[in-house]
Amino acid sequence: MTDTRGSAAVLLFRDDLRLSDHQALTAAVQAGHRVTCAFIHDANAPYPPGGARRWWLHHALAALSHQISARGGQLVLRSGSAAKALADLITETGARDVYWSRRYTPDEVAADTALKAELAAQGCTVHSHAGRYLLEPWQVATKAGTPFRVFTPFWRACRERIRATGLGDPLPAPDAIRFTNALPSEVLEGFDLLPASPNWAVGFDPVWQPGEDGAMARLDAFFDEGANGYAEGRDFPAQPHTSRLSPYLQSGNISPRQVWATLERAEMLGQMSGRDAEKFRAELGWRDFAAHLLFHNQNLVDTEFQPKFRAFPWQYDQPALTAWQRGQTGYPIVDAGMRELWQTGYMHNRVRMVVASFLVKHLRIDWRAGRDWFWDTLVDGDLASNAASWQWVAGCGADAAPYFRVFNPMTQAKKFDLGGDYIRQFVPEIAKLPDRYLAAPWEAPADVRSKAGVEIGKTYPAPMVDHATARRAALDAFESLPNQGGGET
């Protein structure tokens, strides 16, 4: 075995902005290296983060830099191409080893493969490690050896593998990291990640604490306050039964293995029932499933998984799209969701399905328009989950909801926002209406609307489409498709 004690190594942070349960960092430390911790901001990388994730990235990097500084080290920030920046770091440190956490989207795999070859040509060894998902996207397959296309058997195979082999215990942050000497570093503000004029993210600060400490605080809060009753409560947007861990997982402020271990402990201590715990595990599994789909279907982000949908007659209506984006559709549950998204960078999962269904079925606007808006506005914007989820709602993806399943926004509001707390929070102009009319304010008698200060078409929009008419038009469009068969060819 090569003796690496005292030799320099570069640890490249990417979507793994934490120190605990960081397998690449632990491996570098255990190998005895002096470590240069680095982050490279490449604005030209495939699928650069949207605006909300850029905000998150700025604050998560600041938190990580503070953690490393507290341990006597430095987070070296560089911008430009990863190949050029890494070559410079290798020259400056004399490193012959580079450590990173693996990435999995097709473009990222291709970029890392090319980068690994360039580093090898410079005499460097790349050590890549897991840490983004419960299992690697290639670790489970059907009995025929092919990738899964349906979630339930995929998750069954994952659970069997986890029971057989385990996930391993989460790793603590290394007790001591031997750092290389200080190096020139760019300033975080130079990355221009924060919005300025206007600062549309002003509502994010009270809601989120990006970084590892914030992730652990959010994890603890969920298991203290919302985990018990998760299986049913997660459908009610005004209740505290969603973990809101997705942006922390997306940026790697926490690992899924850490969440899993906490879940196991909570179930053992009775903080969470077996039913609640298994439902939460399945939600972590959906994240793995989306990654599995994209890893094995490189066109998933842009192209319908089911070929017959590639001929769907989408409508291109910019005013309608803008009304949806601004939460001005006239359907309160849809508008509440879109406003929550704009104000906080997040949207409750049940409401995500409702607003997505409204866009692709009531308005028949291309699911890719919704994908792009979510990518830009969600702090948890994840390439695989975003594409898989939009295709699921649109009916064109793997294991998708049938296209004829059209969410009724009035029914959804009445069923899942019983007291109207969610709608009242984000659609305050109708807050004084009685509960029975909050889902469909245009149905309230004129005197009731007047007393509540609601004037349809003036203080609050009239419904931009009629639900029954829009549903019928969507089904007619679906029935017009040629029968081209099922999944990806």
Buried (B, 14 or more C-beta within 10 A) or exposed (E): EEEBEEBBBBBBBBBBBBBBBBBBBBBBBEBEBBBBBBBBBBEEBEEEBBBBBBBBBBBBBBBBBEBBEEBEBBBBBBBBBBBBBBBBBBEBBEBBBBBBBBBBBBBBBEBBEEBBEBBEEBEBBBBBBBBBBBBBBEBBBEEEEEBBBEBEBBBEBBBEBBEEEEBEEBBEBBEEBBBBEEBEBBEBEEBEBBBEEEEBBEBBEEEBBBBBBBBBEBBEBBBEEBBBBBBEBBBBBBBBBBBBBBBBBBBBBBBBBBBBBBBBEBBEEEBBBEEBBBBBBBBBBBBBBBBBBBBBBBEBBEBBBBBBBEEBEBEEBEEBBEBBBEBBBBBBBBBBBBBBBBBBBBBBBBBBBBBBBBBBBBBBBBBBBBBBBBBBBBBBBBBBBBBBBBBBBBBBBBBBBEBEEBBBBBBBBBBBBEEBBBBBBBBEBBBEBEBEBBBBBBEBEEEBBEEBEBEBEEEBBEBBBEBEEBBEBBBEBBEEBEEEEEBBE
